[in-house]
């Protein structure tokens, strides 16, 4: 599908429940993405995953991503089953490792919504598309940290996925400009921390214009 036919979509990448709830209430994000690191940073335990899912489902998130874990494909599949059992809005994140690809392929074949995460090469993106994963998540910030031109690499991932059912869901986005620059090369979906999403929505001139409008309404008797 041509990228022009795919509307851009934002997700919040966080386990900060209050900030996630605010963004869901505003209907500016399509869902919530997490991983074990994000859960740990948010002070959440694995035992709280069902509670998080229930809260975000109740707040209207159409998609809620949790990452499976384990040292083998079989372990990943067992843990993925527990995530899938949470409800129809649960999507499974699977790391882009040899065991992860085996698990992802089995999950796709069983009808699960799968995101192959921590994708760092065009070859991995191609492999994810070949098994029919719904999403891949390349990490822009971490690619740049490694001295790689992450923008160019993710643009190539988008090219190899463009004629498939697999969509690039860019992650590790550290500024609003990161989101805009990747959209301009065709990437449709983005997940970012609340601070980055807040920055995307805000501009100083917009704020000052809104203040002027409010003042004018006051002067004309509203």
C-alpha positions in Angstrom: 0.0 0.0 0.0 1.5 3.4 -0.9 2.4 5.4 2.2 0.2 8.3 1.1 -2.7 6.0 1.6 -1.7 5.2 5.2 -2.6 7.8 7.8 0.1 8.5 10.3 -0.5 7.0 13.7 1.0 7.9 17.1 1.5 5.6 20.1 2.8 6.4 23.6 5.9 4.4 24.7 5.6 4.5 28.5 4.3 2.7 31.6 3.7 6.1 33.4 0.1 5.3 33.9 -1.1 8.9 34.6 0.6 10.4 31.6 -0.5 7.5 29.4 -4.0 8.0 30.6 -3.9 11.7 29.8 -2.9 11.0 26.2 -5.5 8.3 25.8 -8.2 10.6 27.1 -7.1 13.3 24.6 -7.4 10.7 21.8 -4.1 11.8 20.3 -2.5 8.3 20.5 -3.7 5.0 19.0 -2.4 2.8 21.7 0.4 2.0 24.2 3.7 0.3 23.7 5.9 -1.1 26.4 8.8 -3.4 26.9 10.5 -4.8 30.0 12.8 -1.8 30.3 9.9 0.6 30.1 7.9 -1.4 32.7 10.9 -1.4 35.0 11.5 2.4 34.5 7.8 3.0 35.3 8.1 1.0 38.6 5.9 -1.8 37.3 6.3 -5.5 37.9 5.4 -8.4 35.5 2.6 -9.2 37.8 1.0 -5.8 37.0 0.7 -6.5 33.3 -2.9 -7.6 33.5 -3.8 -4.5 35.6 -2.1 -2.2 33.1 -3.9 -3.9 30.2 -7.3 -3.6 31.9 -6.7 0.1 32.7 -5.6 1.1 29.2 -8.4 -1.0 27.6 -10.9 0.8 29.8 -9.5 4.1 28.7 -10.0 3.2 25.1 -6.6 2.2 23.7 -7.2 0.1 20.5 -3.8 -1.6 20.8 -1.8 -2.4 23.8 1.7 -3.9 23.3 3.6 -6.1 25.8 6.8 -7.9 25.0 7.2 -11.7 25.5 10.3 -13.1 27.0 12.3 -16.3 27.3 15.6 -17.9 26.2 13.9 -20.1 23.5 11.1 -19.8 21.0 9.1 -22.3 23.1 9.4 -20.1 26.2 8.5 -17.0 24.2 5.4 -18.7 22.9 4.3 -19.8 26.4 4.7 -16.2 27.7 3.0 -14.8 24.6 0.0 -17.0 25.3 -0.5 -15.2 28.7 -0.3 -11.8 27.0 -2.8 -12.9 24.3 -5.2 -14.1 27.0 -5.5 -10.5 28.3 -7.9 -9.6 25.5 -8.3 -8.8 21.9 -6.4 -5.5 22.0 -3.2 -7.2 23.2 -0.4 -7.2 20.7 2.8 -9.2 21.1 6.3 -7.7 20.9 9.0 -10.2 20.0 12.7 -9.4 19.9 14.5 -9.7 16.5 16.6 -12.7 17.4 16.8 -16.2 15.9 14.5 -17.5 18.7 12.3 -14.4 18.4 11.8 -14.9 14.6 10.8 -18.5 15.2 8.3 -17.5 17.9 7.0 -14.6 15.8 6.4 -16.8 12.8 4.4 -19.2 14.9 2.4 -16.4 16.5 1.5 -14.9 13.1 0.4 -18.3 11.8 -1.9 -18.5 14.8 -3.5 -15.2 14.1 -1.7 -13.0 16.7 -0.9 -9.3 16.1 2.9 -9.3 16.2 5.5 -6.6 16.4 9.1 -7.6 15.8 11.1 -5.2 18.0 14.7 -4.0 18.2 15.2 -4.3 14.4 18.6 -3.0 13.5 19.1 -4.1 9.9 17.3 -4.1 6.6 17.7 -7.9 6.4 15.8 -8.2 9.7 13.0 -6.0 8.4 12.8 -8.1 5.2 12.6 -11.3 7.3 9.8 -9.8 9.5 7.9 -8.9 6.3 8.4 -12.4 4.9 6.7 -14.0 7.9 3.8 -11.5 7.9 4.5 -9.6 11.1 2.1 -6.7 11.4 4.8 -4.3 12.6 8.6 -3.8 13.0 10.1 -1.4 15.5 13.5 0.0 14.5 15.1 2.2 17.2 16.2 5.5 15.7 18.0 6.9 18.8 19.9 3.8 19.5 21.0 3.5 15.8 22.4 7.0 16.0 24.1 6.2 19.3 25.9 3.4 17.5 27.1 5.8 14.8 24.7 4.7 12.2 22.6 7.0 9.9 19.4 5.8 11.5 17.2 7.9 9.3 18.6 6.5 6.1 18.5 2.9 7.4 14.9 3.2 8.6 14.0 4.6 5.2 15.4 1.5 3.5 13.4 -0.7 6.0 10.3 1.2 4.9 11.2 0.5 1.3 11.5 -3.3 1.8 8.2 -3.4 3.8 6.2 -1.1 1.5 4.6 -3.8 -0.6 3.9 -6.1 2.3 1.5 -6.2 5.2 4.3 -5.2 7.6 4.4 -1.6 8.8 7.3 0.3 10.3 6.5 1.5 13.8 9.5 3.7 14.6 10.7 3.8 18.2 13.5 5.4 20.3 12.3 8.8 19.0 13.8 11.6 21.0 12.3 14.7 19.5 9.3 15.9 17.5 11.6 16.5 14.5 12.5 12.8 14.6 8.9 11.9 13.9 8.5 14.4 11.2 11.7 13.5 9.4 10.8 9.8 9.3 7.2 10.5 8.1 8.7 12.5 5.2 10.5 9.3 4.0 7.4 7.3 4.2 7.2 5.8 7.7 3.6 5.6 8.9 3.7 4.8 12.6 5.6 6.2 15.6 5.9 5.5 19.3 7.5 8.0 21.6 7.7 9.0 25.3 5.1 11.4 26.6 7.6 14.3 26.6 8.2 13.8 22.9 4.5 13.6 22.1 3.8 16.7 24.1 6.5 18.6 22.1 4.9 17.4 18.9 1.6 19.0 19.9 3.0 22.3 21.2 4.4 25.5 19.6 5.0 28.7 21.4 3.3 30.8 18.6 0.2 28.6 18.8 0.1 29.2 22.6 0.4 32.9 22.2 -2.2 33.0 19.4 -4.6 31.0 21.6 -4.0 33.5 24.5 -4.8 36.4 22.1 -8.0 34.7 21.0 -9.1 34.2 24.6 -8.3 37.8 25.4 -10.3 39.0 22.4 -13.3 36.9 23.4 -13.1 38.5 26.9 -13.2 42.0 25.4 -16.2 41.2 23.2 -18.2 40.0 26.1 -17.9 36.2 26.0 
